[in-house]
Amino acid sequence: MSAAPSRNKIKIGIKVQIVQKQDQRSGNLTEGIVKRILTSSNFHPHGIKVELNSGKIGRVQNII
């Protein structure tokens, strides 16, 4: 698995794939638009935590 994108690459309004807490073991990805960025540091080993427009929260794995 490649490194998750750093915070400076993630912008509000872009389309991303996140992994939600309950999906971390299965690796199930959820697609959506970033509503807000929840992680304050520029990098996190498991991905920057964001909230999607749908209200789902997870860590960004890919930028689409």
C-alpha positions in Angstrom: 0.0 0.0 0.0 1.4 3.4 -1.0 1.8 6.2 1.5 -1.4 8.2 2.1 -1.4 11.8 0.7 -0.1 14.6 3.0 -2.4 17.3 4.3 -1.2 20.0 1.8 -2.4 17.8 -1.1 -6.0 17.6 0.4 -8.3 20.5 -0.3 -12.0 21.0 0.7 -14.2 20.1 -2.3 -11.9 17.5 -3.9 -13.0 13.9 -4.5 -11.2 11.3 -2.3 -11.3 7.7 -1.1 -11.3 7.2 2.6 -11.2 4.2 4.9 -13.6 4.5 7.8 -12.7 3.2 11.3 -14.9 0.1 11.0 -13.3 -0.7 7.5 -9.7 -0.5 8.5 -9.3 -4.3 8.7 -11.2 -5.0 5.5 -9.6 -2.1 3.6 -13.1 -1.1 2.2 -12.8 2.4 0.7 -15.6 5.0 0.7 -15.6 7.7 -2.0 -16.8 11.3 -1.5 -16.1 15.0 -1.5 -14.1 16.5 1.4 -16.2 18.8 3.6 -13.6 19.5 6.2 -10.1 18.4 7.2 -9.9 17.1 10.8 -6.1 16.3 11.2 -4.0 19.3 12.0 -0.6 17.9 11.3 0.7 17.8 7.7 1.2 14.0 7.7 -0.3 11.0 9.4 1.0 7.4 8.8 -2.6 6.1 8.3 -3.9 9.1 6.4 -5.3 12.5 7.1 -8.7 12.3 8.8 -11.5 14.2 6.9 -15.2 14.5 7.0 -17.0 14.0 3.7 -20.1 15.9 2.5 -22.1 12.7 3.4 -21.0 13.1 7.1 -18.8 10.0 6.9 -15.4 10.4 8.6 -12.3 8.5 7.7 -8.6 8.7 6.7 -7.8 9.7 3.1 -6.2 6.8 1.1 -6.4 8.2 -2.4 -7.1 11.5 -4.2 -9.3 10.9 -7.3 
